[in-house]
Structure formats: C-alpha cells, structure tokens
C-alpha cells in the first residue's frame, strides 16, 4: 500500500525530494494534485510504500532542513 508522506508545492521541489529519497534506497512515486494546466506550478504528492514511510519522513526532514 502506498501512502502520501508529503505534498510539494511544485514539480521542482517534488523532483528534488524524490531524488533525496531515491538516493537513500526508498521507493517513491509522484502524483499531481489538482487540475493545474501548468505542470511546473502544480502541487505533487510524494508517495512511498507504507513500510518505508517512517524512514522516508526522516530523510525528508533532513533534506528540508538544509
């Protein structure tokens, strides 16, 4: 089961966070939020397997603190 761990405000941030999670060996997928026609400005949900959610949150916390 996939679970949402973060909602990024835009595609650039979503890709940055996805890269950080992937680097740590965490599977992640992105899903656009809403119906914004401009892909770069749309929000994105970051989803990870439920079993990896705790580890993913630690990685996100460290990444966003930088």
C-alpha positions, 0 to 999 in steps of 0.5 A, spaced: 500 500 500 502 506 498 501 512 502 502 520 501 508 522 506 508 529 503 505 534 498 510 539 494 508 545 492 511 544 485 514 539 480 521 542 482 521 541 489 517 534 488 523 532 483 528 534 488 525 530 494 524 524 490 531 524 488 533 525 496 529 519 497 531 515 491 538 516 493 537 513 500 534 506 497 526 508 498 521 507 493 517 513 491 512 515 486 509 522 484 502 524 483 499 531 481 494 534 485 489 538 482 487 540 475 493 545 474 494 546 466 501 548 468 505 542 470 511 546 473 506 550 478 502 544 480 502 541 487 505 533 487 504 528 492 510 524 494 508 517 495 512 511 498 510 504 500 507 504 507 513 500 510 518 505 508 514 511 510 517 512 517 524 512 514 522 516 508 519 522 513 526 522 516 530 523 510 525 528 508 526 532 514 533 532 513 533 534 506 528 540 508 532 542 513 538 544 509 
